Structures are given as C-alpha cells and as structure tokens.
Amino acid sequence: MKNLKVVLGIGVIAIAGFFIIAADHIDAPAVQGGHSDITDFYAFQGENTNNMVFVANLQGLLSPAMTDAAMFDENVLVEFNIDTNNDFVEDLVIQAIPKDGKMWFFGPVAPSQTGLKSTIQTNALSGGVVDISAYGSSPKITSNAGMSFFAGPRDDPFFMDFAQYSEIIAGNASSFNTPGADTFAGTNVMSIVVEVPKSMIGTSGSINTWVESKRK
C-alpha cells in the first residue's frame, strides 16, 4: 500500500495523561474531502487512566445530508503509528480497514515494514471487528481483551473560527474573539476510535504517535 497522507507529522504524548490534537481540514485537491482525507488526530488518556485512546477523523465538512450516505472506503487503510523508543520510527501499529459494513482492527503489533508502505497484519486481529455505526443511530462499540473499538459518523469536534483567523492573517485583527464562532458547527466527520491498555503499547513513559491513511 502507498501512503496517501500523513497528518501534521509527529506528536509526542506522555503516557501519564497528556493530550495531543492535530487538525487539518483544508488539503490539496487530490485528497480534500475524500475517503482518505484525515481532518483530526487525537490521542489522550482514557476515562480508565490505564488506557490510551486514539481517534482518527476523516472526510471533514460533511453536511447532515451528506453524512447519511457517507461511508469508509474498503481500499483505504488507517494506521495509528506508535514509536516507543524515541527514534521516530513506528515500533507498533494499530490498523483499521473496513469490509462489508464492518471495521476490522489489527494490533497493536510490530509492523512487518515501516514507513510509507504497509502490509495489513492479518495475523494480529485484535478481536476488534465492529459494525460501522449508521448516522443518527446509537453508537456500536465492541470490546475485547481490554480494548474498545468504534467506527462511524460523529459531529466534528474541532473548534475553529476561520473567519477571524482570516482577519488575523490579513492584518485586520490581532487575536481571536471569546468565544468566537465555530466554523465547523453542524458538520460531521467519519471517526475511527480505539482504546487500548497502556500495557500493550510500551512502558517507557512517553510515546510518539501519528496517523496515516494508505490506499491500495
């Protein structure tokens, strides 16, 4: 598989419970709004403080009308990359790929290859096979071996006052307003969420983590 897009490089998080967010709602025309277009990446300590949660949001700026028909692409793999020894090369991956209305999760597992190409680690099925939730329905969550999984549409959680940002860039304003206007209010994304025990992703005290979408 060939890498299509990486979200904002590498973020460092502390296992002790720090929070990282990377957002990218505006892209080159080749990927903007497509099935492989990553809008947000979140990594944070779970409500159960022994767990970490990884969230990839795709296909940004979906209107409610568009969301009802939105779906994941069976040719697009989403891969959460985890570096446990600070060399900025993935030591573990959690892979998610849809098939027949379900999202299949593999890992955490050491990848058979690193970098821009990936092989689906089918020998590392984590028990995470979850029905993709439909728009407007109750979320379907699958749990197994201490891990939990979700895939489906969600309200876009990222707050951005794009109009005020444009004014600042143009030199017409010096700061954002409080509270400002949420440009993304009323729009949705397609989300992939996995919660994993910290014991499964290393005990070094900190990790580097990033997410990629890769197309066959």
PyMOL commands that set and color helices and strands:
alter all, ss='L'
color gray80, all
select helices_A, chain A and resi 64-67+122-124+162-169+198-200
alter helices_A, ss='H'
color red, helices_A
select strands_A, chain A and resi 2-6+11-14+20-23+38-45+51-62+76-83+92-99+102-109+125-131+142-144+147-155+188-197+206-215
alter strands_A, ss='S'
color yellow, strands_A
deselect
rebuild
show_as cartoon
